[in-house]
Structures are given as C-alpha cells and as structure tokens.
Amino acid sequence: MPSAPNRDLDTFPNPKPERDYEIQFECPEFTCVCPKTGQPDFATIYITYTPDDLCVELKSLKLYLWSFRDEGSFHEAVTNRILDDLVAKISPRRMTVVGDFYVRGGIKTIITATYEK
C-alpha cells in the first residue's frame, strides 16, 4: 500500500543527548496552495535543529510535509506552523525553519522562523 500524507510525526531517542550537534534537512519539493488564488506554491523547506531528548524520523517528516500539498496557507503561516508542530513534538534545544518560496508575481519570499529553549 502506498504512503499517504499525514500529520503524525514519529520520533526516536537522541543517540547523543549529552552533546550539542545539528541536524539539517532540505526538502526541495514542498508544495501548498495560495489561499487567495488557489494556485500552487512551491518551496524548499530547510529545517535545522539541535535535538534534546528526541529526534524526528525522516519518513514521518516527509509525509507530514506532504500533507500541506492541498492546503491553503500563506507562506508566513505554513513556515511558522511547521516550526510550531516540530517544537511541540520533539522539544529541541533550538530550531530554525526556513521556507524559501519560488517566485510568484515577480516576488520571491523567504520566511525564517526560529525557536530556542
């Protein structure tokens, strides 16, 4: 059975909780829908975090990001929601989510949302 988008984020224990180290994800195929026009928006989502007790599992992150594909969201809202959802699930020491949206209407948008414990 093929995978389906969903908002469930799976975790696993940080293998080195006594050390600060960064985990970086680059998700170049992110899509959502403009809530005003219904047109698709494309972006690369960059996630960088220093884990505390938990790390996010990659397949669940992929399916989570995929779940925005048909949802109407402003760039600012979706970038901040991704940060909020990840922070709520894994409570990292720090995290940054960058939404680097493709040009639309002649304007390129880059949103950076950060969290620090």
Biotite code that builds the C-alpha atoms (Angstrom):
import biotite.structure as struc

atoms = struc.array([
    struc.Atom([0.000, 0.000, 0.000], chain_id="A", res_id=1, res_name="MET", atom_name="CA", element="C"),
    struc.Atom([1.478, 3.400, -0.936], chain_id="A", res_id=2, res_name="PRO", atom_name="CA", element="C"),
    struc.Atom([2.221, 6.025, 1.694], chain_id="A", res_id=3, res_name="SER", atom_name="CA", element="C"),
    struc.Atom([-0.315, 8.772, 2.264], chain_id="A", res_id=4, res_name="ALA", atom_name="CA", element="C"),
    struc.Atom([0.204, 12.275, 3.632], chain_id="A", res_id=5, res_name="PRO", atom_name="CA", element="C"),
    struc.Atom([-0.493, 12.722, 7.332], chain_id="A", res_id=6, res_name="ASN", atom_name="CA", element="C"),
    struc.Atom([0.376, 14.980, 10.260], chain_id="A", res_id=7, res_name="ARG", atom_name="CA", element="C"),
    struc.Atom([1.770, 12.253, 12.538], chain_id="A", res_id=8, res_name="ASP", atom_name="CA", element="C"),
    struc.Atom([5.405, 12.941, 13.362], chain_id="A", res_id=9, res_name="LEU", atom_name="CA", element="C"),
    struc.Atom([7.323, 9.942, 14.661], chain_id="A", res_id=10, res_name="ASP", atom_name="CA", element="C"),
    struc.Atom([10.349, 10.315, 16.918], chain_id="A", res_id=11, res_name="THR", atom_name="CA", element="C"),
    struc.Atom([13.257, 8.305, 18.236], chain_id="A", res_id=12, res_name="PHE", atom_name="CA", element="C"),
    struc.Atom([15.618, 8.872, 21.185], chain_id="A", res_id=13, res_name="PRO", atom_name="CA", element="C"),
    struc.Atom([18.570, 11.193, 20.602], chain_id="A", res_id=14, res_name="ASN", atom_name="CA", element="C"),
    struc.Atom([21.592, 8.861, 20.415], chain_id="A", res_id=15, res_name="PRO", atom_name="CA", element="C"),
    struc.Atom([23.902, 11.531, 21.902], chain_id="A", res_id=16, res_name="LYS", atom_name="CA", element="C"),
    struc.Atom([21.819, 13.740, 24.249], chain_id="A", res_id=17, res_name="PRO", atom_name="CA", element="C"),
    struc.Atom([24.859, 14.924, 26.199], chain_id="A", res_id=18, res_name="GLU", atom_name="CA", element="C"),
    struc.Atom([26.285, 16.686, 23.118], chain_id="A", res_id=19, res_name="ARG", atom_name="CA", element="C"),
    struc.Atom([25.043, 19.690, 21.128], chain_id="A", res_id=20, res_name="ASP", atom_name="CA", element="C"),
    struc.Atom([25.006, 18.836, 17.437], chain_id="A", res_id=21, res_name="TYR", atom_name="CA", element="C"),
    struc.Atom([22.909, 19.990, 14.479], chain_id="A", res_id=22, res_name="GLU", atom_name="CA", element="C"),
    struc.Atom([20.608, 18.031, 12.223], chain_id="A", res_id=23, res_name="ILE", atom_name="CA", element="C"),
    struc.Atom([19.754, 19.645, 8.888], chain_id="A", res_id=24, res_name="GLN", atom_name="CA", element="C"),
    struc.Atom([17.011, 18.718, 6.438], chain_id="A", res_id=25, res_name="PHE", atom_name="CA", element="C"),
    struc.Atom([16.472, 20.171, 2.975], chain_id="A", res_id=26, res_name="GLU", atom_name="CA", element="C"),
    struc.Atom([13.051, 19.474, 1.477], chain_id="A", res_id=27, res_name="CYS", atom_name="CA", element="C"),
    struc.Atom([13.091, 20.842, -2.103], chain_id="A", res_id=28, res_name="PRO", atom_name="CA", element="C"),
    struc.Atom([9.662, 19.547, -3.178], chain_id="A", res_id=29, res_name="GLU", atom_name="CA", element="C"),
    struc.Atom([7.359, 21.312, -0.703], chain_id="A", res_id=30, res_name="PHE", atom_name="CA", element="C"),
    struc.Atom([4.024, 22.484, -2.059], chain_id="A", res_id=31, res_name="THR", atom_name="CA", element="C"),
    struc.Atom([0.980, 24.191, -0.628], chain_id="A", res_id=32, res_name="CYS", atom_name="CA", element="C"),
    struc.Atom([-1.809, 26.265, -2.138], chain_id="A", res_id=33, res_name="VAL", atom_name="CA", element="C"),
    struc.Atom([-2.295, 30.035, -2.094], chain_id="A", res_id=34, res_name="CYS", atom_name="CA", element="C"),
    struc.Atom([-5.428, 30.677, -0.006], chain_id="A", res_id=35, res_name="PRO", atom_name="CA", element="C"),
    struc.Atom([-6.357, 33.676, -2.178], chain_id="A", res_id=36, res_name="LYS", atom_name="CA", element="C"),
    struc.Atom([-5.886, 32.299, -5.699], chain_id="A", res_id=37, res_name="THR", atom_name="CA", element="C"),
    struc.Atom([-5.901, 28.521, -5.247], chain_id="A", res_id=38, res_name="GLY", atom_name="CA", element="C"),
    struc.Atom([-2.677, 28.382, -7.255], chain_id="A", res_id=39, res_name="GLN", atom_name="CA", element="C"),
    struc.Atom([0.101, 26.040, -6.109], chain_id="A", res_id=40, res_name="PRO", atom_name="CA", element="C"),
    struc.Atom([3.079, 27.467, -4.236], chain_id="A", res_id=41, res_name="ASP", atom_name="CA", element="C"),
    struc.Atom([6.418, 25.665, -4.390], chain_id="A", res_id=42, res_name="PHE", atom_name="CA", element="C"),
    struc.Atom([9.249, 25.976, -1.894], chain_id="A", res_id=43, res_name="ALA", atom_name="CA", element="C"),
    struc.Atom([12.336, 24.441, -0.434], chain_id="A", res_id=44, res_name="THR", atom_name="CA", element="C"),
    struc.Atom([11.928, 23.973, 3.303], chain_id="A", res_id=45, res_name="ILE", atom_name="CA", element="C"),
    struc.Atom([15.130, 23.973, 5.351], chain_id="A", res_id=46, res_name="TYR", atom_name="CA", element="C"),
    struc.Atom([14.977, 22.619, 8.897], chain_id="A", res_id=47, res_name="ILE", atom_name="CA", element="C"),
    struc.Atom([17.961, 22.869, 11.236], chain_id="A", res_id=48, res_name="THR", atom_name="CA", element="C"),
    struc.Atom([17.781, 21.793, 14.853], chain_id="A", res_id=49, res_name="TYR", atom_name="CA", element="C"),
    struc.Atom([19.783, 20.788, 17.889], chain_id="A", res_id=50, res_name="THR", atom_name="CA", element="C"),
    struc.Atom([17.964, 17.848, 19.461], chain_id="A", res_id=51, res_name="PRO", atom_name="CA", element="C"),
    struc.Atom([17.389, 17.445, 23.171], chain_id="A", res_id=52, res_name="ASP", atom_name="CA", element="C"),
    struc.Atom([15.873, 14.070, 24.103], chain_id="A", res_id=53, res_name="ASP", atom_name="CA", element="C"),
    struc.Atom([14.162, 13.268, 20.783], chain_id="A", res_id=54, res_name="LEU", atom_name="CA", element="C"),
    struc.Atom([14.833, 13.367, 17.042], chain_id="A", res_id=55, res_name="CYS", atom_name="CA", element="C"),
    struc.Atom([12.232, 13.405, 14.265], chain_id="A", res_id=56, res_name="VAL", atom_name="CA", element="C"),
    struc.Atom([12.037, 10.365, 11.996], chain_id="A", res_id=57, res_name="GLU", atom_name="CA", element="C"),
    struc.Atom([12.555, 11.150, 8.285], chain_id="A", res_id=58, res_name="LEU", atom_name="CA", element="C"),
    struc.Atom([9.712, 9.236, 6.630], chain_id="A", res_id=59, res_name="LYS", atom_name="CA", element="C"),
    struc.Atom([7.167, 10.746, 9.006], chain_id="A", res_id=60, res_name="SER", atom_name="CA", element="C"),
    struc.Atom([8.637, 14.208, 8.294], chain_id="A", res_id=61, res_name="LEU", atom_name="CA", element="C"),
    struc.Atom([8.244, 13.597, 4.563], chain_id="A", res_id=62, res_name="LYS", atom_name="CA", element="C"),
    struc.Atom([4.601, 12.543, 4.965], chain_id="A", res_id=63, res_name="LEU", atom_name="CA", element="C"),
    struc.Atom([3.965, 15.484, 7.309], chain_id="A", res_id=64, res_name="TYR", atom_name="CA", element="C"),
    struc.Atom([5.327, 17.993, 4.768], chain_id="A", res_id=65, res_name="LEU", atom_name="CA", element="C"),
    struc.Atom([3.374, 16.255, 2.012], chain_id="A", res_id=66, res_name="TRP", atom_name="CA", element="C"),
    struc.Atom([0.167, 16.855, 3.992], chain_id="A", res_id=67, res_name="SER", atom_name="CA", element="C"),
    struc.Atom([0.305, 20.581, 3.126], chain_id="A", res_id=68, res_name="PHE", atom_name="CA", element="C"),
    struc.Atom([0.064, 19.894, -0.628], chain_id="A", res_id=69, res_name="ARG", atom_name="CA", element="C"),
    struc.Atom([-3.654, 20.692, -0.959], chain_id="A", res_id=70, res_name="ASP", atom_name="CA", element="C"),
    struc.Atom([-3.977, 23.057, 1.994], chain_id="A", res_id=71, res_name="GLU", atom_name="CA", element="C"),
    struc.Atom([-4.383, 26.797, 1.553], chain_id="A", res_id=72, res_name="GLY", atom_name="CA", element="C"),
    struc.Atom([-1.719, 28.603, 3.599], chain_id="A", res_id=73, res_name="SER", atom_name="CA", element="C"),
    struc.Atom([0.134, 31.868, 3.409], chain_id="A", res_id=74, res_name="PHE", atom_name="CA", element="C"),
    struc.Atom([3.921, 31.427, 3.297], chain_id="A", res_id=75, res_name="HIS", atom_name="CA", element="C"),
    struc.Atom([4.336, 33.016, 6.720], chain_id="A", res_id=76, res_name="GLU", atom_name="CA", element="C"),
    struc.Atom([1.684, 30.814, 8.319], chain_id="A", res_id=77, res_name="ALA", atom_name="CA", element="C"),
    struc.Atom([2.892, 27.495, 6.927], chain_id="A", res_id=78, res_name="VAL", atom_name="CA", element="C"),
    struc.Atom([6.542, 28.143, 7.832], chain_id="A", res_id=79, res_name="THR", atom_name="CA", element="C"),
    struc.Atom([5.605, 29.037, 11.411], chain_id="A", res_id=80, res_name="ASN", atom_name="CA", element="C"),
    struc.Atom([3.221, 26.083, 11.673], chain_id="A", res_id=81, res_name="ARG", atom_name="CA", element="C"),
    struc.Atom([5.961, 23.650, 10.663], chain_id="A", res_id=82, res_name="ILE", atom_name="CA", element="C"),
    struc.Atom([8.200, 25.120, 13.378], chain_id="A", res_id=83, res_name="LEU", atom_name="CA", element="C"),
    struc.Atom([5.411, 25.028, 15.993], chain_id="A", res_id=84, res_name="ASP", atom_name="CA", element="C"),
    struc.Atom([4.459, 21.420, 15.197], chain_id="A", res_id=85, res_name="ASP", atom_name="CA", element="C"),
    struc.Atom([8.055, 20.183, 15.298], chain_id="A", res_id=86, res_name="LEU", atom_name="CA", element="C"),
    struc.Atom([8.842, 22.039, 18.530], chain_id="A", res_id=87, res_name="VAL", atom_name="CA", element="C"),
    struc.Atom([5.681, 20.646, 20.150], chain_id="A", res_id=88, res_name="ALA", atom_name="CA", element="C"),
    struc.Atom([6.630, 17.102, 19.137], chain_id="A", res_id=89, res_name="LYS", atom_name="CA", element="C"),
    struc.Atom([10.383, 16.934, 19.888], chain_id="A", res_id=90, res_name="ILE", atom_name="CA", element="C"),
    struc.Atom([11.140, 19.947, 22.120], chain_id="A", res_id=91, res_name="SER", atom_name="CA", element="C"),
    struc.Atom([14.564, 20.645, 20.607], chain_id="A", res_id=92, res_name="PRO", atom_name="CA", element="C"),
    struc.Atom([17.207, 22.853, 22.214], chain_id="A", res_id=93, res_name="ARG", atom_name="CA", element="C"),
    struc.Atom([16.893, 25.161, 19.210], chain_id="A", res_id=94, res_name="ARG", atom_name="CA", element="C"),
    struc.Atom([15.367, 25.015, 15.751], chain_id="A", res_id=95, res_name="MET", atom_name="CA", element="C"),
    struc.Atom([15.129, 27.123, 12.613], chain_id="A", res_id=96, res_name="THR", atom_name="CA", element="C"),
    struc.Atom([12.715, 26.536, 9.746], chain_id="A", res_id=97, res_name="VAL", atom_name="CA", element="C"),
    struc.Atom([13.225, 28.444, 6.503], chain_id="A", res_id=98, res_name="VAL", atom_name="CA", element="C"),
    struc.Atom([10.581, 28.500, 3.786], chain_id="A", res_id=99, res_name="GLY", atom_name="CA", element="C"),
    struc.Atom([12.311, 29.521, 0.543], chain_id="A", res_id=100, res_name="ASP", atom_name="CA", element="C"),
    struc.Atom([9.353, 30.021, -1.805], chain_id="A", res_id=101, res_name="PHE", atom_name="CA", element="C"),
    struc.Atom([9.705, 30.225, -5.567], chain_id="A", res_id=102, res_name="TYR", atom_name="CA", element="C"),
    struc.Atom([8.977, 33.464, -7.384], chain_id="A", res_id=103, res_name="VAL", atom_name="CA", element="C"),
    struc.Atom([5.282, 34.257, -7.734], chain_id="A", res_id=104, res_name="ARG", atom_name="CA", element="C"),
    struc.Atom([4.065, 37.502, -9.250], chain_id="A", res_id=105, res_name="GLY", atom_name="CA", element="C"),
    struc.Atom([7.662, 38.647, -9.623], chain_id="A", res_id=106, res_name="GLY", atom_name="CA", element="C"),
    struc.Atom([8.365, 38.378, -5.875], chain_id="A", res_id=107, res_name="ILE", atom_name="CA", element="C"),
    struc.Atom([10.471, 35.760, -4.126], chain_id="A", res_id=108, res_name="LYS", atom_name="CA", element="C"),
    struc.Atom([9.615, 35.120, -0.484], chain_id="A", res_id=109, res_name="THR", atom_name="CA", element="C"),
    struc.Atom([11.901, 33.676, 2.198], chain_id="A", res_id=110, res_name="ILE", atom_name="CA", element="C"),
    struc.Atom([10.458, 33.155, 5.675], chain_id="A", res_id=111, res_name="ILE", atom_name="CA", element="C"),
    struc.Atom([12.704, 32.295, 8.646], chain_id="A", res_id=112, res_name="THR", atom_name="CA", element="C"),
    struc.Atom([11.151, 31.148, 11.923], chain_id="A", res_id=113, res_name="ALA", atom_name="CA", element="C"),
    struc.Atom([13.296, 30.305, 14.955], chain_id="A", res_id=114, res_name="THR", atom_name="CA", element="C"),
    struc.Atom([12.892, 28.758, 18.381], chain_id="A", res_id=115, res_name="TYR", atom_name="CA", element="C"),
    struc.Atom([15.304, 28.490, 21.297], chain_id="A", res_id=116, res_name="GLU", atom_name="CA", element="C"),
    struc.Atom([14.617, 26.714, 24.587], chain_id="A", res_id=117, res_name="LYS", atom_name="CA", element="C"),
])
